[in-house]
């Protein structure tokens, strides 16, 4: 029997988790940046950004990173 072929299956998302910290940063001109952190507080930082005002953030983006390895920081302009 020869070596097995590498898997071509798409990676499965990680479980959805809730942020452990969040807030609004005032950046002037009546604009605010919403931010939240989730995952491992001591983990490797991962910055998740979305397209811009009005496009809406996607909670599912937290599922793209292993929460035991990464500290995810999401930001959205409001």
N, C-alpha and C positions, 0 to 999 in steps of 0.2 A: 504494500500500500504506500503511495507517494504522499508528499506533504499536502496538507489541505490548502485550498484556494482561499485568498483573503476575502473577507466578507464585503459584499457590496451594499449591504443594507444601510439605510440612512440612520444616523445616530438618533436614539430616542431622547426626548426631552427629559430633564430632571423634574422632580416633583415641584409643584408650585409652592412658594414660601411667601410669608408675609415680611415686609420690611421691619427692622427693629429700630429704625430711626428715620425721621422725615421732617421736612420743614420747607419754608418759603424764604428765598433770598431776594430782597428788594434790590433791583439793579437800575432803578431810576426810570423816569418817564412813564410812571405807572405800570411798569413791567416787573414781573416777578419770575423767578426760576424756582420751580418745585424740584426738590431733590429727595431721594430716599436711598438708604443703604440696607442691604440684606446679604445673607450668606454668612461666611466666617469672618468675624470682626478682625481676626489676625491673618486673614487670607491674602492671597495675591490680588491687588486691585484690578478691577475691570470697570471701565467707564462705558455706560450704555446711554446713547443719545438717540433722540428721534428727530424726525424731519423738520419740525418747526411749529410755530404757533398755529393752532387749529387742526393739526393733523392727528392729534390724540396720541397718548402713550399706550403701549401694549403691555399688559401685565405678563403676557406670555414670554416677554424677553428675559424675565428672571429664570425661565426654564432652560435657557441656552447655556448656562454656566453651572458647573458643579458647586453647590453651595457649601460643600465641605472644604473646597480648595480656594474659592474666590470670595472676595468682598466686593459685591456689586454696588456701584453708585449709578443710579439712574437720575437723569435730569430732564426736565421739560419746561419750556418757556410758557408762561401764562400771562 
